[in-house]
Amino acid sequence: MYALDGVVLVDFGQYLAGPFGPMVIGDLGADVIKVEPITGDGMRFVNQPFSGCQRGKRDIALDLKSERGHEIALQLVERADIVHHNMTVGTAARLGIAYDDCKAVNPDVVYCNTYAYGAEGPLAHFGGLDPLFQATAGLEYEEGPVHAGNKPLYYRFGMCDTANAMLSVVGSLAALYHQRRTGEGQELWTSLLDGGAILASGAILADGEPVIGPRLDAGHYGLDACYRLYETSDEYLQIAAVKPEHWVALCGVLGVPELVDDARFVDAAARHEHRDELEALLALRFKTRTAIAWSRMLDDAAVPNEVPVDTKAGERVFFDADNERLGLVAEYDQPVLGRMRQYGSFIDFSDTPGRIRGPVPMVGEHTQELLAWLGYDAREMDELREQRVVSWPDESYSWTI
């Protein structure tokens, strides 16, 4: 028994912000059915991000704009607990799969849309890409950091995409819980703007004035003298000495116990006020040993630290024995990409574990399987394929349901 055993989610999304949430829900045990155009998802040409949000889904290639394709889509919706996508305002309605269309065939369905700017407002009809929301949420300004004299900086990872998607996971499961408790479905939505906002949620106003919290320095090393990267004799080392006892232990390890009682550094506020002086002193000490030597000594003294890892494009992470043991690595065969390793389970359960169901599906890999599930026979399937309503690869690659 899996945490979401028996839950069916129909995923009409494309690219990243839509499909990532359903994949996470699928990893928790739900049966996720990916509906994509017969020409394929618009992001299939970019293997890495596509593979990072599509694994474990059953895939049906379907022409939603055709009458029969639309009919099949609604038959899938009839059997769904959750419908999920990231279409712009009005697109789902034009395709006949808006909330009202889905509710007409499945009154208690949970229906989630992950928008760009949201469901209402002057920009609601626009789509969007992750960097736009890093910009509008102020993240690129802080990442610069512009306050320290730098230029705005774009962070490569699609963090607003994934934050949006994870909000949709929380919202969809909360709505599903409400549906199970009351029998009532509902529509919900998140957005890339919401994702940017939650990542910028440390920004606050008090009586209309901004409250300035810890900010990144110009060199991108960290937020404070005891919460930053330091260069050692060979590599860098990240420390996070946030408690008074960490500060005392850090000074002991570095061989500068006299700094503990130095009036300039006597408490966190003083250390922040004299940050530049303290960083210069600590930087000299860290340069005298290797990163791993300091790390071992700091571990023994219970000072939080890590040596930054060059993952070699994931190789070190995915072939790490501890990561494998912890279930953080999943391995499977994919017909086009071959033997694949990806990150594994995000959440661990004592009694209802998640599952990594299988690799990224081919376009239409499970079309026949899903049509049979809906009651279509072989003759009808061939007819639909000839009419370009559906498609599937010449060979069928499936896994046990």
KACORCOR-V554293 format. One record per pair of residues at least 24 apart in sequence whose ideal C-beta (glycine too) atoms are under 6 Angstrom apart, sorted by the first residue. I is the first residue (numbers start at 0). J is the second residue. Records with the same first field share a line. If there is no record, write none. Layout:
# KACORCOR-V554293
I: J ; J
This chain:
# KACORCOR-V554293
0: 351
1: 28 ; 351 ; 354
2: 27 ; 28 ; 348 ; 351
3: 27 ; 28 ; 29
4: 28
6: 80
7: 78 ; 79 ; 80
8: 81 ; 83
9: 75 ; 76 ; 79 ; 82
10: 83
11: 84
12: 84 ; 85
13: 40 ; 41
14: 42
15: 48 ; 52 ; 157 ; 160
16: 85 ; 113 ; 160 ; 163 ; 164
17: 84 ; 85 ; 113
18: 52 ; 53
19: 52 ; 161 ; 164
20: 164 ; 167 ; 168
21: 83
22: 52
23: 168
24: 168
25: 55
26: 353
27: 353
28: 353 ; 354
31: 56
32: 57
33: 58
34: 59 ; 61
35: 60
37: 62 ; 390
39: 362
50: 359
53: 359
54: 358 ; 359
55: 356 ; 357
56: 360
57: 365
58: 360 ; 364 ; 365
59: 366 ; 369
60: 362 ; 363 ; 366 ; 389 ; 390
61: 389
62: 388
63: 94
65: 388
67: 388
68: 388
69: 95
72: 96
73: 104
74: 373
76: 101 ; 104 ; 105
77: 104 ; 105
81: 109 ; 171
82: 108 ; 110
83: 111
85: 113
87: 126
88: 123 ; 124
98: 186
107: 178 ; 182 ; 184
108: 184
109: 171 ; 174 ; 175 ; 178 ; 184
110: 186
111: 167 ; 171 ; 187
112: 188
113: 163 ; 167 ; 189
114: 188 ; 190
115: 191
116: 192
117: 190 ; 192
118: 188
127: 191
129: 157 ; 159 ; 160
132: 159 ; 191 ; 192 ; 195
133: 159
136: 195 ; 196 ; 199
137: 199
138: 199
144: 214 ; 215
147: 217
148: 217
149: 217
159: 191 ; 194 ; 195
162: 194 ; 197 ; 198
163: 189 ; 191 ; 194
166: 193
223: 271
224: 270 ; 274 ; 277 ; 278
229: 282 ; 285
231: 285 ; 289 ; 290 ; 293
232: 286 ; 288 ; 289
233: 289
234: 290
235: 307
236: 290 ; 293 ; 306
237: 305
238: 304
239: 303
240: 302
245: 302
248: 300 ; 302
249: 302
252: 296 ; 297 ; 300
253: 284
329: 355
331: 357 ; 358
333: 358 ; 359
334: 396
357: 398
361: 392
363: 390 ; 391
364: 396
366: 391
367: 391
368: 397
